[in-house]
Amino acid sequence: MTTDPPELTRRPGGRTARVRAQVLDAVRAELGEHGYEGLTMETVAARAGVHRATVYRRWKDVGGLLADVMQAAGEGDWQPADTGSLHGDLTALNEEIQDSLVAQPSFATALMAASFRSAQAADAQRKLWEGRYEQCEILVVRAVERGDLPPRTDARRLLIAATAPLYHQLVLLRTAPDPQLPAHAATTAVLAATAGAFTRSATDGGS
């Protein structure tokens, strides 16, 4: 459930698509290296090898660039791992998240920070994460079908509980990466879920 897999972004043919790919790659690089404060239309254009008028015409401003980067991230064919168990699936998901957060530079962390400075980026990030959560709901669906979880388990609540420790430790507290954290966070979430902590009542609606 990461936000930085540029290699998975679909890039259809044509000059327009090539320009978009060059510019978005430049945005990722500039944001990762210099943060939001160092991100300008001019530096992106120079790094992409594209005339700045082209960048202004298509993306208008930095907010437009950030929004398109996040839209592109959601266009990839990423899917969560299927390991055969909920604990394995959540651990694999958490390992991806941890890798993205401890990368140097971390594009994922820089993008989160930028979303607090740009309304366009914030809206795009919300949509991206909504999509990521929807993609990851299959982990819970599979677990329910295997009989590992109660039928009315709330997938969103479980996923948030399983992944939140990664963001809390690595982004908020800035602790050193812990190789055991992905599995430990998954274990805690699975134990809570099997005990019914995320089970919806009949009055909550939904399936």
Buried (B, 14 or more C-beta within 10 A) or exposed (E): BBBBBBEEBEBEEEEEEEBBBBBBBBBBBBBBBBBBEEBBBEBBBBBBEBEBEEBBEBBEBBBBBBBBBBBBBBEBEBEBBEBEBBBBBBBBBBBBBBBBBBBEBBBBBBBBBBBEBBEBBBBBBEBBBEBBBEBBBBBBBBBBEEEBBBEBBBBBBBBBBBBEBBBEBBBEEEEEEBEEBBBBBBBBBBEBBBEEBBBBEEEEEEE
